[in-house]
Amino acid sequence: MVRLVLVLGDQLTPDIAALRAADKAHDMVVMAEVMGEGTSVPHHPQKIALILSAMRKFAVWLREKGWQVAYSRLDDPENSQSIQGEILRRASETGAVEVLATKPGEWRLVAALQDIPLPVRVLEDDRFLCSEAEFAAWAGGRKQLRMEWFYRDMRRKTGLLMEGDQPAGGQWNFDHDNRKPAKADLLRPRPSDFATDAIVEEVLDLVEKRFDRFGRLRPFRWATDRAGALAALAEFVADRLPRFGEEQDAMLEGEPFLSHALLSPYLNLGLLSPMEVCRAVEDAWKAGRVPLAAAEGFIRQIIGWREYVRGIWGLRGPDYLQGNALGHDRKLPPVYWGGETRMACMKAAVGQTRDLAYAHHIQRLMVTGNFALLVGVDPAEVHEWYLSVYIDAFEWVEAPNTLGMSQFADGGLLGSKPYVSSGAYIDRMSDHCGACHYRVKEKTGERACPFNLLYWHFLDRHRDRFRPNPRMAQMYRVWDNMAADHRARVLAGAGAVLARLETGEVV
């Protein structure tokens, strides 16, 4: 009896659970490029191109390894343009009686598999280092699900950067050595661009014809197979990892990559595994090629934060996507889709996103995310934007980062306080403010940085919720100690910014 083995576009791993459970001699792998996935949100064209190119190359690899693969191309006239439709089409062709699938990383697709009128055996995605059951057990009974405590348990579990039962260097976290403002005069090795080949060029032409979206498709710089992903990992460890820690929160005009890894697309597609990436970093530290602070800062992002947000996604289920604890309901401003702005930091972050389908975590959290939160944008719209425009964005990782960390839409489950700041933080961590239309040092008036005005407006309108928070009490004391007329000018200035956004004027 033939079984169908579904492999999705972010499951391009040779030992993915569904393939391990299958019989190469009898079962058929189903892979499908469908408009239903390409249009679920308005994905960046480079994201679509990466996924389709990597899928086509993975299908070639599977066939070389002896698998039967039924592959549906986007422009196949018989293509039903949905995952469910393609499974049923292949079942009709083969007489298949069961479907093997690895759990998707999007609740919409989990539900879609449940609606297929065939037996579907959904297996846990065990590419993660912490299973959903393990995370649920860790979370059970805890009043606060703080990532730092989870991260320490993951260090113990994996043995990464451990000396016996103690952390290497005598401490778990080296943040005090990391996250420094970047220096503009340093020469930085730029990540290599990967040359396109015939498969990628064919996909690029297809995407160009089928998807008219926000974002530039060319030049396309990403690796599209495991060999390229491994090359990207080796290059990062050799060239940029030594400075990764200290520069990870910095922003510089004309330096979109700084010392970041740019490995998340390959991890999230399954072309790299989390442990092989972390072992490569740990080995570089053991060999004396990188500082412990840099290695620890990177590994924390993988076994700490990445595993943690996936655990939150699985634990809270699809209802998590509906969170809006602060009751925000404004529309996403046009600047997020490339509209004109006088704000240098927003222009840089959105422009980079348009051109590269990439921006690093501080640009996402403390520029575009911070602005959306201060303005009061409906978190569902913010979530859809992040899921759309970033090449590494898949729901399991994007939704907790956006709805929890960035927008506080989960009411503090993921973070103990909202990530909001005035322009001072952006000025400290970037060089954007020097050439900006607005003046970051000005607190009121026409040229005052909108972040300065909106920050206090946010605190003022959410006073009842956040004033009792010990981590925010100091800022409320600062606000309360300001002269009444100054507070009135700040709130009036913020109101003017919000009014301009409402009427579509340039901010």
N, C-alpha and C positions, 0 to 999 in steps of 0.2 A: 504494500500500500504506500502510495506516494504521500509525503508530507511536504508542505511548503514552509520554507525557512525565511522569514522576513528579516531583511537587513536594511535598516534606515540609514539616512545620510550622515548621522552622527554616531554610527555604530560600526565604523570601518576598522575593526579590530579582528585579527585572525582567530583569536580564541574567545570571541564574544559568546555569551552563554547559549544563544540559540544555535550557533554553529557547533558548539561542543556537544550539544544534545542531539544533533542531527546525524544521519547516516549518509555519507557522501555517495555511496553506491546507489541509493534509492531516492533520496530526498532532493528537492529542487529549491535553490535559493531564489527568492524574489526580491528584486530591487527596482525601484520605480521613481522616475523623475515626473512629478505631477504638479499641475498648476494649483491644485488645492493647497499644497505646501508652499509653493512660491508666492501665493497671494494671501495666506492666512494673516499676515501683516505685510506692509510694504517693505520687504527686505531690501537692503542695500544690494545693488547689482554685483558688487564684488563678493558679497557673502553667498549669493546664489551661484556665482561662477565657481567659487572655491568648492562648495558642496558638490555640485554636479561634476566638476572635473575629478575630484577625489573619488566620488562614487564610480565613475566610469573606469578609473584606473584600478580601483579595488575589485571591480567585477572582472577585469582582465586577469588580475592576480588570482582570483578564485578559480577561474577557468583553467589557468595554468596548473593549479593544484588539484585539478580533477573534479571540481564541483560542476554540477549542472546549474546554469544561471539563466533565469528568465529576466531579462533586463528591459524595462520600458523607458524609451527615450521620450523627452518632452514633446518632440515633434512627430512621434509615431501616430499615424491617423487612427489606429485602433486603441490608443491610450484613453482610458476613462477619466484621467486627470484627478483621481483620488486614490489614496492608499487602499481603502476598502474595495473600490472598484477593480483595482489591479489584482488584488488577492483573489477576488471572485472570478475574474477573467482567467487567471492562471489555474484556479481550481477547476473551472469548467474545461479547460484545455487538457488537463492532466488527470482529472478524476481524483484529485487530492482530497483526503478525508480529515485532515487536521492541519493546523498552522502552528508553527513554533515561532515565538517572538521573544525578544529581549525587551524588558519594560522600557517604553519610551520616556524621554525626559520632558514631556509636555502632557499636561492633564487632558488636553483636547484629544491627543492621539491615544492615550490610555482608554478614554471613553469610546473612541472610534473602533478600537479592536474589540471591545465588548459588544459592539453592535453588529459584528460580522456573523452571518448565519452559518457559521462553521465552528467546530470546537477549536478554540484558540488557547494554547498553553503559553502563558506569559511567564517568563523566567526573570528572576532578579538580575539587574545589571550589576554584576560583581566586579566591574572594573574599578569601582570605588574601594577605598581602603577601609571604610566603615560602612557596614551594611545598614539598611534601614532599621532592622531589628536591633542592632547594636546601638544605633543612635537613639532609638525610642527608649531603650533600657537606660542609656546614659541620662536622657532628659527626664525620665520618670521621677516624679517627686521633687524635682528642683524648682525653686521659686524663680530663679533667673538662669537662663540658658546662655551663659557668657562664653564666648569663643575661647578665651584664654585658658579656661579650665579644660575644655574639650581638647585644645591643642596640646596641652601637657600630657593628657592621656594618650593622644595619638603619637607623641614622641616616645612615650614608654612602649606603646604597642609596636611601633615600627623599628625602634632602636636607633632612629636617625639622630645624629649629633648627641648621642648619649655616651657617657663614660660610666659603665655599670648602671646603677639606678639613679645617677645624677646627670644633669645636663652638662654638656661640654662647656667649659669656661666658667662653670659655677653659677650660671643663671639661665633662665628659660628664654628671656626676651632681651634683645639688644637694641630696642628702639632708641635709646638715648644716644647710640652711636650712628643711628640711621636718620633718614628723613631731613636732610639739610638742604638749604637753598642751593641750587646749582650755580656753578660759576660759568659765565658765558665765554670765558677765554680759553677753556679747555678744549683740546682736540679729542673728539670721540669717534671711535670706529662705527660707521653706519652699518646697520644690518644689511646683508647682501640681498639683492633682488634676485628672485629665481626666474630663469628664462622660461618662457612659455614654449610648449611643444605643440604638435598637431592636435592632440586631444584638447588641450586647453584653448587653443585658438578656435577650434570648432565650437566649443562651449561659449567662448566670449562672443562669437558672432551670433549664436543662438540667443544669449541673454540680451544682447544689444537689440535684437529684433522684437523680443517678446516682453521685455520689462522696461517701461519708461518710468524710472524711479528717481527719488532723491539720491544722489551719490554718483561719483564718476567711476566708470567701469575700467577705463584704461588711464595710465599704465597699471597693469596687474602684476603685483610683486610677490605673491604668496607661493609657497611650496604646496604641491597637490598630491603628494604620495609620502609613504613612510621614509623613503630614502632622503627626500628633501627635508622632512621634519627632523630626522636625525642630524642632518647637516646643520640645520638651524639651531638645534640644541648644542651641538659641539661648538659652533661659532659663538653663541651667547656665553657659554661657560669660559671659553678662552679669552674673549675680547671685552665683554661688558659686565659680566658678573662681579669682577672685583670692585666696581663702583656702583653696583646695583643698589646696595643698601642705603648709602648716603644720598643717592639721587632719586630714590623711588617716588618721592612726593614733589619733586621740583618740576617747574614748567618754564620753558624758554621759547621765545619766538624763533621759528625756523629750525627747531630741534624736536621734531615730533616723537623721536624714539628714545633719546637720551641713552640711559643704560638699561632699559627695560628688555625683558626676555622675548616678547612677541611669540610666545609658545602656546598661549591659551587656545588659539584656533585649532592647533594640532592635538592638544590634549582633549579638547571638547569634541573633536571629530573621531577620536580614538586612534589617531596615527601615532601618538606617544602615550605611554602609560605614566601615571603619577609617580610610581616608585622608581622607574628608570630615570626620570628627570631628576628626582631628589637624590638618587644615588650618584648621578653625574656631578651634581653640585657638592654633595658631601665629599666625594673623592677629590675634587679640586681643592677643597679646604684641607683635607688630610694631607694632600701633597704640598701644602704651603703656597698654593697659587692664588688663593682668595682669602680675605679676612673672615673670621668667624661671624662677625656681625652681618656681612653680606650673605653668607651661606644661610645663616639662621633666618634672616629676613625673607629670603626667597622660599625656603622650605616651609616657613609658617604660612605663606600664601597658599601652598599646595595642600599640605596635610592638615593645616589648621583651617584657614578660611574656606577653601574650595570644598573640603569635605563637610565642613560645618553648614554652609548654606545649602548644600544638597540634602543634608539631614533635615534641615528646617523645611525645605520644600516637600520632602516625603512625609514628614511628621504632620504637617498642617493640612496637606491635601489641597484640592482645588479651591476650597473656600478662601484660602490665603490670598488668592488673586483678587478678591473683592474687597480687601481691606481699605478703609479710609477713615482711620481713627480721628483725624483732625478735621474731617468734614470739608476738605478742600474741593472746589468745584469750578475753578477757572479753566478756560481753554488753554491748550499749549500755545504759547506765543509763536508767531511766524518765524522768529529768529531761529528756532530749532530746525526749520526746514529751509534754512538758507536766507531768510529774510534779512533786510538791512538792520544793522545795529551800530551804535556808537561805542559799545562796550568792547574794549580790545580783547579781554579774556574770553568772552562769549564768541566773538568773531573768530578767534584763533581755534577754540575748541570745536566749534561747529564746522568751521572750514576744514580743519584736519579730518574730522569725521566724514565729511562729504568726500574728500579726496582719497582717504585711505581706508575707510570703514574701521578706523581704529582711533582710540584716544586712551591714554592710560588712566589708572583708577582715580587719581586726584582730579584730573580734568572732568571725569564723569561725576565724581562725588562732590567736589568742592567748587566747581564752576557750574556746569549745566544742571547737576542735581540740586545744588545749593540754591541756585536762582529759581528753579521750579518750586522748591519747597517754600522759599521766602515769598514768592508771588502767590502761592496757594493753588497750584495747578492740580486738577483732578489726578490722583495717582494712577488711575487706569490709563490715562493718556500718556503719562510719563513712562509707565511700564511698556506700553506699545511702542513708544519711540525708541527706547533703549533696545528692545527686542528686535526692532526693525533695522537699526542703522549700524550695529556693531558686528563685525565678522565673527566674533567669538560668542555671540549672544544666543543662548538656548535657555528655555524657560527655567529649568531646574537651577541654573546658576544666576540668571538675570533677574528673575522675579524677587528672590529674597534680597539681593543686592539693591534693587530699585525700591521695592515696596517697603522693605524692612530698614535697611541701612540708610538709604538715601532719602526716602520720603516719610519715614516714621508712620507709614500707613498701618502697620501692625500694632501700633500703640505701645511699642517698646519691648516687644518680644525679643527682637534681634539686637537692638541697641538700647542702652540705658538712657540716652539723650539724643535729641535730633542733631544731625550734622549740619549746623548752620554757622555761618561766620559773616563778619563784615568784610569790607575790602582789605582790611589790614592783613588778613591771612594770605590773600592772593598776592598782595604786594610783597609780603615776606618771602613767599615761595616761588615767585615768578618775576619776569621783567616786563610783564604786560602793561603795568600801570604807567610807566614812564611816558609812553607815547599815546595814552588813551585820551579821548575827548574829555572824559570825566577826571576829576582830581580826587585821588584816593584819600588825601589828607583832609578834604573838606567834608564836614558832617551835615551841613545844610546848604540850601541854595541850589540854583540851576545846574551848577557843575559838580555837585556832590555825587560821589560814586553811588549808583543805585543800591549796591550791596550794603553800604552804610545806612541808608535810609530804610531799606526793606528789612534789615536785620532787627532793628529796634521795633519796627512795626509788627514783625512776626512775634517777638517776645511779648509785646504789649497785648496783642489780640489773643494770645494763648496763655495769658498770665495764670489763669486759674489752674491750668493743667501743669505748667512747668515751674511755677514759683516754688512749690514744695520740693522739687528735685534737688538734692544736695549738690549735684554737679552743675547746676545752673543758678544756684542761689546768689553767687557772687555777681553775676551779670545783672540780675534783678536789683541788687543793691546799687550797682553802678547806675542803672537806669533811674532808680528812685531818687538818687542823690543829684541827678541833673536838675537844673533850674526848670521850673514849670514851662516858662516861655520857650526854652530850648527844646523840651520834649514836644511841645505843640508844633514847632517848626519842623522837627524831624518827621512827625506823623503826617503833617500836611505835605511835606515833600514826598514821602512814600505814597500817600494818596494820589499825588499828581503822577507819579510813575505808573501806578496801577491804572489810573484813568487813561493814560496814553496807551497802555497795552490793550485796554478794553476797546479803544477806538481805532486801533491798528496803527497808531503813530509810532515813529521810530524812537526807540529807547537806546 
